[in-house]
């Protein structure tokens, strides 16, 4: 029996703001068009990738559809031929941009990377690249994807299961601090001397300047949050000691 395509992203992300658009996305586009039988799902995946590529789309939406194409049988050799062929008609720079994303989707993967790809399909924002510049302040692997570098800096930070950052403080002479918005998975935030706060999609945490804290993923789940830097004067980050295994287990419910 053919697998039915379903989608809930429209209602999850825009249901309150744009209910008609959410309905058209979830019920018509995915509920009806993607499930129409005249064209098989693999072919629809290819058409969608080419359509997005021709429009110059290189955000998380085409990554989702590249991963969807792979999941429905498009091989590395096939996607290379598809993007090359389309590039002759829609533009060489567009082909280069899609190849950069496709290489990651069709890369040789370990079981951990398979889980990463599966998790990426579950969230709206891209996971991004390994957070190598700040790796010394984390236990475990984290990833960083810039969302906005202008006006108010916003980054999507993703933690693999068990990953957490060190205790740290956002210092500022005036204003400052940070805002965390969970966009995927499950994690925790904890201030020094206080009980941890579980973070699930939609959870918002306000961190005033001068507060010692840490945040990271649950032991067995991926976790992503938007990190919004609150404007201020004389702002800086003060990185402190690591969250040791005992502190971490007590915070996430793993015992003493």
Buried (B, 14 or more C-beta within 10 A) or exposed (E): EEEEBEBEBBBEBBBEEEEEBBBBBBBEBBBEEBBEEEEEBBEBBBBBBBBBBBEEBBEBEBBBBBBBBBBBEBEBEBBBEBBEEBBEEBBEEBBEBBBEBBEBBBEEEEEEEEBBBEBBEEBBBBBBEEBEEBEEBBBBBBBBBEBEEEEEBBBBBBBBBBBBBBBBBBBBEEEBBBBBBBBBBBBBBBBEEEEBBBBEBEBEBEBBBEBBBBBBBBBEBBBBBBBBBBEBEEBEEEEBEBBEEEBBEEBBEBEE
